[in-house]
Amino acid sequence: MNNTIIEINDVSVKFNLERERVNSIKEYLIRRMKGKIEYDEFWALRHVNFKINRGDSVGFVGLNGSGKSTLLKVIAGVLKPTEGNVQIHGTIAPLIELGAGFDFDLTARENVFLNGSILGHSRKEMLEYYDDIVEFSELEEFMDVPVKNFSSGMLSRLAFAIATIGKPDILIVDEVLAVGDFRFQQKCEKRIQNMIGKDTTVLFVSHSIEQVKLICKKAVWLEKGHVKMIGTSKAVSAHYELS
């Protein structure tokens, strides 16, 4: 049996950045029709190659703009690479952008079922998981409140509780824990460790090197869109902190 769950094959991602400011949609459309919009090319990722095995816990480190979030979005299927490809052999539960998959006019209760359906769960499954989601998120008193009234911390609690139900093959966590309080962060870390123990593959981005070393066995260091180092989380973190 092939133990590889994620294959990243020569992946590059290019964004076109407008050189000039456009003040209205009308002006933008006119310039675009006339071919007068000029762009600068920005390569967020360049020739990224590596494989991740089933049950691995991998942290991604690097400065802002190094390509960490872009890479996770490519793995999650949110972004299509400009060059190369990604092969995924399993189900993904992504926690990439706070509030993604939520309708802010709906209540927390309604969003549990909406977000669950986006993740591929049936209504019957979500009914079975509902009490666990409410208990873990500690939002019992707020489930009938529209999430537009939630703080970022409350939204993070709900999103994490939904994404970690059941047993996804791959869990992607991108800075979502940063907005929670310390006690809830510890609670999330414990759940992630339990999922790793049950063979879930975890991809984790955090500006906290200590958090990466605590949760992840391996790490990938990105710098200006290139892979600078791959190794154990302790070894990569040590080199990164000295850079």
N, C-alpha and C positions, 0 to 999 in steps of 0.2 A: 504493500500500500504506500502510495506517495504521501510523505509527511508534509510536503509544501502546501501552504494554504494561500499565500500571496506571492505572486511573481511580478516584479517590477522590471520591465525590459526596455532599457535605453529610453527612458521617459524624459521628454523635454516639454515645457509649457511656456508659450510666448504670449505676452499681452501687448496690445497696441495702445500707447499712451498719447493722447492728443497734445500737440505742442502749444496750440492756442486755445484761449478760453472762448467758449461759445455761450452767448447770453440767453438764448432761447431755443426752443425746439425748432421753430420756424427757420431761424438762422442756420441751425445745424443741418436741417434737411436740405436747405438751398445749397449750402456749401458741399454737402455730400453728393448731391446730384451733379454739381459742377466739378466734382473731383478736387475740391480745394481744401479738404481737411488733411492736414499733415500729421503723421504719427511718428513717435519714437518707439522702436522695438525694445521691450523689456523681457528678458528671459528669466522667469521666476524659477525654473528648473532646467538643468542642462545634463543630459546623458546620465540619468540616475538608474542604477542597476543594483538590485539585491533581492534576496528571497527571504521569506519569513515562514517558519515552520509552525505547524499546529501546536497550540499551547504556549507559544512564545509570548513574553511580555516585553515590548520594545518601546523605549522612550526616545523621543526626538528632541534634540537640543540645538540651539543656534540663536543668533541675535534676531531681532525683529527684521523681517524682510529676507530671511535666509531661505524661505521656501517650505517651512514646516507645514503650515496650514494648507498651502497649495497642494502639497503632496498628499495629505490626508483627504482632501477633497477629490483628488484624482482616484485614490484608492476606493473612496466611498461612491464614486460614480457621479459626483456632483459636477466635476469638471472633466472635460475630454482632453487628453494630452495632445499637444501639437504634433509631437513625434513619439514613436514608441507605443507600448501598450502595457496594460496591467491585467493579469489573470487572477481571478478570485475563485477559490474553491470552497465556498461556504456562505452562510448568511451573515449580514452585517447589521449591527445596531450602532448608528453614528450619533455622537454627541459633538457636533462640530461648531454650530453657531447657536447661541442661546436664543430660544424662541422659534427655531426652525421647525416646521411641522405643526405649529400652533396657530389657531385662529383667535386673535386677541379679543374678539367680540364675544366669543363663547366662554362658558364657565370652565373651571378646572375639570369638573366632572365630564363635561362634553368633550373637552380636549383630550382626556385620557383615551376615549374611544376613537377619536379622530387620529391622534398620534399613533395609537396602536394599529389602526388599519394601514397607516402609511408604512409602518414597520412590518406589515404582512400578517398581523394577528387578526383572527376572526373576532366578532363581537362576543361569542361564547367564551373564547379564551380570555378576553379582556374582563369579562364578568368574573371569571375565576381568579384573575390576578388583581382585581380592583382593590380589595381590602388590603392586600400587601402593599400596593402602590401608595394608598392613603396612609397606612401605618408608617412606611419607610420615609415618606416625604414629610410627615408630621404636619400635614395641612388639613386635618379633619374639619376644622372650623371654617375653612375657606373654599371647600370644593364646589360650592354653588355661587362663587364670586367670579365674575369675568376676569380672565388672566391679564387684561389690560391694566387692572388695578394692582397686580402683583409687583413686588420688588424684584430686582434681578436675582436676589438670593432665593426667593420663593419659587421663581420660574426655574432656577437651576435645580432645586430640590425635586420639583415635579418632573422635569425632563430626565433627570438621572434615574428617578424611581421607575419611570416608564421604560427607558432604554435598557435597563438591567433586569427586566422580568424574564422568566424562562431561562434559556441557555443559548444565547446567540453564539455562532461560531467565532465571530470577530466583534469586539467592542472597540470603538474609536472614541477617545476622549481628548478634546482639544480645549484646554484652558477653562473648561466649564466649572471645575471645582474651585477656581480662583475667587469666584464671587460668593461662595458659601462661607458660613462662620466656621471657626476652627473645629468645633465639636462635630459638625455635620461633615466636614472634610474627612475627619478620622473615620466616621461611619461609612462614607463612600469608599475610602481606601480599603477598609475591612471587606466590604462587599466585592470590590475588584479582586482582592487577594483570594477570596472564596471562589470567584469565577475562574481565576487562573488555575486554582487547584482542581477545578472540574474540566480543565483542558480548553477553556475559552482563550483565544488569542487576543491580546490587548495591545492597542497602539495608543500611546499616551504622550501628549504634549503639555509641558508645564515650564514656566520660568523658574520654578523651584527645583534646583538640582537635587536637593535632599529628597523631595517627593519622587523624582525620577529614580533615584537610587533605592528608595524604599519599595516602590511598586514594581520596577522593571529589572529583569535580569540582563537584558541587552539594551544597547542604545545606538542611535545613528546621529552623527553630528553633521548638520548641513551648514554650509557657508556660501552665501551668494549663489544659491541654487545648485551647488555641487556637493556631493558627498565627500566630506573631509576625513571621516573616520567611522568605522563600524567595529564594535567590540562589546565587552561586558559593560554594564552601566557604570560600574565603579571606575574602570579604566578610561572610558570615554569622558566621563564627568571630570576626572582628574585632569586630563589634558585640556578639556574645555575651560575649566576654571583657571588654568595657568596661561591661557591664550590672551 
